[in-house]
Amino acid sequence: MVKNNSAIGLSKNVAITNPLGLHARSAAKIAKLVKKARSKVWIIKDKDKADASRIIDILSLAGIKDSKLTLLIDDQSDIDILNDLARLIENGFGE
């Protein structure tokens, strides 16, 4: 379910299903996907917020299996990116 909050954009909550969590290969897949976005895409874990286009930022979240993430886009025109990113994470990064 996509949540719309005009003050922060659109967001979606997901859980990491990959047994290896967020690692370098999965972070690279995320960064590659969000490079197509027109605006910023963010990943939030607990109180930490990472730029989803930067592998090192994604890795700094230290997301393990079953971690809860909030995906956030600044521009509604990136809704397809938001949905594709959620699907990528929920499907274990295709691994």
C-alpha positions in Angstrom: 0.0 0.0 0.0 1.4 3.4 -1.0 0.9 6.2 1.4 0.6 9.8 0.2 1.8 12.5 2.5 2.2 15.8 0.5 4.8 17.0 3.0 7.1 14.0 2.4 6.0 12.5 -0.9 4.9 8.9 -1.4 6.1 6.0 0.8 5.8 2.2 1.0 6.7 -0.1 3.8 8.5 -3.4 3.0 10.5 -6.1 4.7 13.8 -7.6 3.6 13.2 -11.2 2.6 16.7 -12.1 1.3 18.5 -14.4 3.8 21.7 -12.3 3.3 19.9 -9.0 3.9 21.2 -5.8 2.2 24.6 -6.6 0.8 26.8 -5.2 -1.9 25.1 -7.0 -4.8 21.6 -6.1 -3.7 22.6 -2.5 -3.0 24.0 -2.2 -6.5 20.7 -3.5 -7.9 18.8 -0.9 -5.9 21.1 2.0 -6.9 20.8 1.0 -10.6 17.0 0.9 -10.5 16.7 4.3 -8.8 19.1 6.0 -11.2 16.0 6.3 -13.5 14.1 8.4 -11.0 13.4 12.0 -11.6 13.8 12.9 -8.0 15.4 11.5 -4.8 14.5 8.1 -3.6 15.2 7.3 0.0 15.3 4.1 2.1 14.6 4.5 5.8 15.4 1.9 8.5 14.6 2.8 12.0 15.8 6.4 12.3 18.4 6.2 9.5 17.7 7.6 6.0 19.8 6.6 3.0 20.0 7.9 -0.5 18.9 4.9 -2.6 21.1 5.9 -5.5 24.3 5.5 -3.4 25.5 2.0 -2.6 27.5 3.0 0.4 24.5 4.8 1.9 22.4 1.7 1.4 25.0 -0.5 3.0 25.2 1.8 6.0 21.7 0.8 6.9 22.9 -2.7 7.9 19.6 -4.3 6.8 19.3 -7.9 7.8 16.6 -10.4 6.9 13.2 -9.3 8.1 14.3 -5.7 8.7 11.5 -3.2 8.1 12.2 -0.5 5.6 10.2 2.5 4.4 10.8 3.5 0.8 10.2 7.2 0.0 10.0 9.2 -3.2 10.0 12.9 -3.4 8.0 13.1 -6.7 4.8 11.3 -7.5 6.0 10.8 -11.1 8.4 8.2 -9.7 5.6 5.9 -8.5 6.7 3.2 -10.9 10.2 3.3 -9.4 8.8 3.0 -5.9 6.7 0.0 -6.9 9.6 -1.7 -8.7 11.9 -1.1 -5.8 9.4 -2.6 -3.4 9.0 -5.6 -5.6 12.8 -6.0 -5.9 13.2 -6.0 -2.1 10.1 -8.2 -1.4 11.3 -10.8 -4.0 14.7 -11.2 -2.4 16.6 -9.1 -5.0 16.1 -11.9 -7.5 18.6 -14.2 -5.7 
